[in-house]
Structure formats: structure tokens, C-alpha cells
Amino acid sequence: MAHTSSRTLRHRRLRKKVSGTSERPRLSIYFSGRHITAQVIDDQTGVTLASVHTTEKEFRKAADMRPNVATSTKIGQLIAERGLKKNIKKVVFDRGGFNYHGKVKALADAARAGGFEF
């Protein structure tokens, strides 16, 4: 049997309970060693409604782009802004198996401040 990380196990356990609908899509986040991804997903139709990734042009040019709390805050603000443009206000937060502190908390707080409700 292949080794599964504890983060992956936590994410699987979390996804049993958290699912996005068209009324309340899922705000899913992921942190790799170098990048941060945030997506608003409607799981009923399997469609990504809005997304932000640190490989986009505006982030690649920034010299201070690292997967840290400051960048997480920018990503949180931007995903809320893009979601509101598509008339999305209420979301379900999917922390992706990551512990809710540091970068995850910063992204969530910035998304809430940007207009998302969860």
C-alpha cells in the first residue's frame, strides 16, 4: 500500500463533510512548497467558478512572492474579489487538510474581509 501523508488523510476526512453547492460553493486552498492556490468550486456540476494562483503574471513579477502569510493575505483578498464579481458571497471553507493557523488563517481572514461569508 502506498504511503499517504497525514495532510491527505485529514483532507479526505474533511471532504466527507464539506461539499460545495451552487448556492454555497467550496473555497478550496492548497499550499505547495513554492505556490498558493485558491479556488471556488461548485461540486455538484464539477466546475471551478473562480481561481487565483501564485503563478499568474502579477505574482510572478513580484520580488516578494513566497508562500507566506503576506502572500496568503493577497490571495485571500483576490479570490474574494473575483468571487464577488461572479456574484458569489457565501462559501464553504475547505482548508485542504492544512491546520487552521498561519497562512491558512491569514487567507481565510482576508477572504472574509474581502466579502466572503463562511
Backbone as CSV, one residue per row, in Angstrom:
resi,resn,N_x,N_y,N_z,CA_x,CA_y,CA_z,C_x,C_y,C_z
1,MET,0.837,-1.190,0.000,0.000,0.000,0.000,0.877,1.247,0.000
2,ALA,0.519,2.220,-0.780,1.302,3.449,-0.896,1.169,4.296,0.362
3,HIS,2.233,5.021,0.661,2.227,5.906,1.835,1.355,7.124,1.554
4,THR,0.475,7.432,2.464,-0.394,8.597,2.344,-0.044,9.563,3.470
5,SER,0.160,10.822,3.119,0.551,11.802,4.136,-0.606,12.094,5.087
6,SER,-0.258,12.564,6.281,-1.303,12.879,7.253,-2.172,14.032,6.763
7,ARG,-1.603,14.962,5.978,-2.404,16.047,5.426,-3.453,15.491,4.471
8,THR,-3.064,14.541,3.641,-4.000,13.931,2.693,-5.104,13.187,3.428
9,LEU,-4.742,12.478,4.484,-5.751,11.767,5.267,-6.732,12.744,5.908
10,ARG,-6.214,13.853,6.459,-7.090,14.872,7.051,-8.003,15.474,5.989
11,HIS,-7.466,15.702,4.779,-8.263,16.287,3.710,-9.380,15.341,3.278
12,ARG,-9.079,14.056,3.163,-10.118,13.073,2.802,-11.231,13.063,3.847
13,ARG,-10.827,13.067,5.117,-11.800,13.051,6.211,-12.661,14.319,6.175
14,LEU,-12.036,15.456,5.881,-12.738,16.735,5.806,-13.712,16.769,4.630
15,ARG,-13.288,16.194,3.479,-14.114,16.251,2.270,-15.367,15.380,2.368
16,LYS,-15.413,14.460,3.323,-16.619,13.678,3.525,-17.751,14.572,4.005
17,LYS,-17.395,15.645,4.712,-18.392,16.550,5.289,-18.587,17.821,4.470
18,VAL,-17.527,18.292,3.811,-17.556,19.588,3.120,-17.738,19.385,1.627
19,SER,-18.828,19.949,1.094,-19.077,19.878,-0.333,-19.702,21.186,-0.795
20,GLY,-19.306,21.654,-1.964,-19.828,22.908,-2.484,-21.071,22.704,-3.317
21,THR,-22.022,23.616,-3.176,-23.235,23.589,-3.990,-23.265,24.849,-4.834
22,SER,-24.273,24.976,-5.692,-24.367,26.193,-6.494,-24.724,27.394,-5.613
23,GLU,-25.454,27.148,-4.500,-25.782,28.244,-3.577,-24.583,28.615,-2.712
24,ARG,-23.826,27.606,-2.280,-22.650,27.800,-1.420,-21.489,26.991,-1.965
25,PRO,-20.735,27.544,-2.921,-19.606,26.801,-3.464,-18.481,26.638,-2.426
26,ARG,-17.549,25.744,-2.725,-16.458,25.427,-1.806,-15.235,26.270,-2.139
27,LEU,-14.687,26.962,-1.124,-13.429,27.693,-1.267,-12.324,26.741,-0.859
28,SER,-11.616,26.200,-1.839,-10.572,25.216,-1.610,-9.212,25.881,-1.714
29,ILE,-8.313,25.565,-0.783,-6.975,26.152,-0.822,-5.931,25.049,-0.829
30,TYR,-4.755,25.364,-1.391,-3.648,24.426,-1.411,-2.342,25.201,-1.342
31,PHE,-1.437,24.716,-0.529,-0.109,25.306,-0.405,0.920,24.262,-0.797
32,SER,1.732,24.555,-1.826,2.854,23.682,-2.139,4.089,24.334,-1.520
33,GLY,5.238,23.831,-1.794,6.457,24.416,-1.250,6.713,25.820,-1.770
34,ARG,6.249,26.106,-2.991,6.524,27.396,-3.619,5.287,28.242,-3.915
35,HIS,4.132,27.633,-4.006,2.958,28.346,-4.502,1.733,28.168,-3.617
36,ILE,0.749,29.052,-3.862,-0.526,29.025,-3.161,-1.630,29.036,-4.215
37,THR,-2.628,28.190,-4.023,-3.770,28.139,-4.930,-5.049,28.279,-4.119
38,ALA,-5.998,29.057,-4.632,-7.333,29.159,-4.029,-8.349,29.058,-5.162
39,GLN,-9.362,28.216,-4.970,-10.398,28.031,-5.984,-11.765,28.028,-5.338
40,VAL,-12.747,28.560,-6.073,-14.139,28.477,-5.653,-14.786,27.464,-6.585
41,ILE,-15.263,26.349,-6.000,-15.709,25.206,-6.795,-17.159,24.849,-6.485
42,ASP,-17.941,24.595,-7.538,-19.290,24.044,-7.400,-19.159,22.541,-7.617
43,ASP,-19.231,21.757,-6.533,-19.019,20.317,-6.626,-20.175,19.578,-7.291
44,GLN,-21.365,20.154,-7.315,-22.499,19.490,-7.952,-22.300,19.383,-9.457
45,THR,-21.771,20.452,-10.063,-21.527,20.438,-11.506,-20.071,20.157,-11.838
46,GLY,-19.181,20.213,-10.830,-17.758,19.966,-11.070,-17.074,21.098,-11.796
47,VAL,-17.498,22.337,-11.517,-16.976,23.499,-12.227,-16.243,24.422,-11.257
48,THR,-15.070,24.902,-11.680,-14.359,25.919,-10.912,-14.901,27.276,-11.339
49,LEU,-15.452,28.027,-10.392,-16.095,29.304,-10.698,-15.107,30.468,-10.683
50,ALA,-14.117,30.415,-9.795,-13.096,31.459,-9.711,-11.834,30.832,-9.139
51,SER,-10.680,31.345,-9.553,-9.443,30.807,-9.009,-8.347,31.857,-8.997
52,VAL,-7.391,31.667,-8.105,-6.202,32.515,-8.009,-5.025,31.589,-7.752
53,HIS,-3.927,31.840,-8.441,-2.728,31.027,-8.253,-1.516,31.939,-8.315
54,THR,-0.499,31.626,-7.542,0.679,32.499,-7.499,1.550,32.390,-8.747
55,THR,1.183,31.569,-9.729,1.929,31.540,-10.985,1.368,32.542,-11.994
56,GLU,0.311,33.269,-11.622,-0.247,34.289,-12.513,0.754,35.427,-12.677
57,LYS,0.633,36.175,-13.782,1.595,37.221,-14.131,1.868,38.212,-13.005
58,GLU,0.818,38.718,-12.372,1.006,39.743,-11.347,1.803,39.243,-10.146
59,PHE,1.744,37.952,-9.863,2.510,37.395,-8.748,3.922,37.018,-9.162
60,ARG,4.086,36.546,-10.391,5.420,36.139,-10.855,6.380,37.318,-10.891
61,LYS,5.867,38.506,-11.200,6.715,39.695,-11.286,7.122,40.213,-9.910
62,ALA,6.328,39.919,-8.898,6.605,40.432,-7.552,7.840,39.752,-6.967
63,ALA,8.761,40.560,-6.481,10.003,40.031,-5.913,9.758,39.370,-4.559
64,ASP,8.716,39.824,-3.847,8.450,39.308,-2.502,7.482,38.121,-2.509
65,MET,7.292,37.470,-3.676,6.335,36.373,-3.780,6.933,35.099,-3.192
66,ARG,6.462,34.750,-2.011,6.816,33.495,-1.355,5.536,32.948,-0.733
67,PRO,5.458,31.653,-0.508,4.230,31.106,0.092,4.181,31.385,1.600
68,ASN,3.994,32.653,1.952,3.982,33.044,3.363,2.673,33.742,3.713
69,VAL,2.581,34.273,4.925,1.350,34.904,5.413,0.992,36.125,4.564
70,ALA,1.963,36.942,4.178,1.690,38.144,3.382,1.082,37.778,2.025
71,THR,1.654,36.802,1.354,1.125,36.368,0.062,-0.248,35.724,0.235
72,SER,-0.436,34.961,1.317,-1.739,34.348,1.593,-2.822,35.405,1.741
73,THR,-2.478,36.506,2.384,-3.437,37.601,2.556,-3.831,38.180,1.197
74,LYS,-2.846,38.386,0.319,-3.135,38.909,-1.026,-4.026,37.935,-1.809
75,ILE,-3.725,36.647,-1.709,-4.518,35.621,-2.407,-5.949,35.620,-1.880
76,GLY,-6.115,35.725,-0.563,-7.447,35.752,0.049,-8.271,36.940,-0.421
77,GLN,-7.636,38.110,-0.494,-8.343,39.312,-0.968,-8.745,39.149,-2.428
78,LEU,-7.821,38.625,-3.229,-8.067,38.493,-4.670,-9.149,37.453,-4.977
79,ILE,-9.162,36.321,-4.251,-10.191,35.303,-4.511,-11.572,35.835,-4.120
80,ALA,-11.641,36.613,-3.039,-12.924,37.207,-2.637,-13.388,38.213,-3.697
81,GLU,-12.466,39.010,-4.200,-12.785,39.995,-5.231,-13.306,39.312,-6.494
82,ARG,-12.625,38.256,-6.933,-13.053,37.531,-8.142,-14.365,36.787,-7.920
83,GLY,-14.571,36.287,-6.716,-15.824,35.612,-6.401,-16.998,36.578,-6.393
84,LEU,-16.796,37.761,-5.816,-17.864,38.761,-5.761,-18.237,39.257,-7.155
85,LYS,-17.259,39.302,-8.073,-17.553,39.689,-9.456,-18.518,38.699,-10.105
86,LYS,-18.453,37.430,-9.671,-19.334,36.399,-10.214,-20.540,36.173,-9.311
87,ASN,-20.801,37.122,-8.426,-21.975,37.114,-7.544,-21.951,35.986,-6.517
88,ILE,-20.770,35.641,-6.045,-20.626,34.611,-5.015,-20.291,35.319,-3.709
89,LYS,-21.156,35.130,-2.702,-20.909,35.767,-1.404,-20.700,34.733,-0.308
90,LYS,-21.501,33.651,-0.329,-21.403,32.625,0.698,-20.646,31.428,0.158
91,VAL,-19.650,30.989,0.908,-18.864,29.827,0.512,-18.686,28.888,1.701
92,VAL,-18.259,27.671,1.398,-17.884,26.695,2.418,-16.364,26.619,2.364
93,PHE,-15.690,26.752,3.504,-14.233,26.793,3.526,-13.654,25.386,3.622
94,ASP,-12.796,25.045,2.671,-12.101,23.760,2.647,-10.616,24.051,2.843
95,ARG,-10.112,23.755,4.038,-8.724,24.085,4.364,-7.735,23.092,3.781
96,GLY,-8.214,22.098,3.058,-7.338,21.175,2.352,-6.508,20.277,3.242
97,GLY,-6.949,20.054,4.471,-6.189,19.206,5.382,-5.097,19.947,6.120
98,PHE,-4.902,21.225,5.796,-3.892,22.015,6.486,-4.469,22.501,7.817
99,ASN,-3.609,22.642,8.822,-4.067,23.141,10.113,-4.471,24.605,9.995
100,TYR,-5.513,24.987,10.725,-6.059,26.347,10.619,-5.246,27.306,11.491
101,HIS,-4.102,27.721,10.990,-3.295,28.757,11.628,-2.298,29.253,10.601
102,GLY,-1.641,30.353,10.882,-0.624,30.879,9.966,-1.200,31.268,8.622
103,LYS,-0.656,30.659,7.556,-1.043,31.006,6.179,-2.515,30.736,5.919
104,VAL,-3.027,29.621,6.433,-4.422,29.240,6.199,-5.356,30.256,6.851
105,LYS,-5.065,30.622,8.089,-5.881,31.588,8.811,-5.807,32.961,8.138
106,ALA,-4.623,33.362,7.690,-4.447,34.650,7.016,-5.272,34.712,5.735
107,LEU,-5.254,33.632,4.955,-6.035,33.585,3.716,-7.528,33.649,4.026
108,ALA,-7.971,32.886,5.017,-9.390,32.867,5.386,-9.857,34.232,5.888
109,ASP,-9.066,34.864,6.750,-9.426,36.184,7.283,-9.489,37.236,6.178
110,ALA,-8.537,37.174,5.232,-8.532,38.128,4.117,-9.737,37.914,3.211
111,ALA,-10.117,36.654,2.986,-11.298,36.357,2.159,-12.563,36.873,2.838
112,ARG,-12.639,36.691,4.171,-13.795,37.222,4.913,-13.835,38.741,4.828
113,ALA,-12.692,39.374,5.002,-12.623,40.839,4.935,-12.979,41.328,3.523
114,GLY,-12.664,40.501,2.508,-12.969,40.853,1.126,-14.438,40.709,0.769
115,GLY,-15.237,40.047,1.631,-16.672,39.961,1.359,-17.263,38.565,1.393
116,PHE,-16.426,37.528,1.505,-16.957,36.166,1.582,-17.515,35.901,2.968
117,GLU,-18.592,35.095,3.017,-19.172,34.677,4.298,-18.988,33.179,4.440
118,PHE,-18.319,32.779,5.506,-18.199,31.352,5.849,-17.854,31.189,7.302
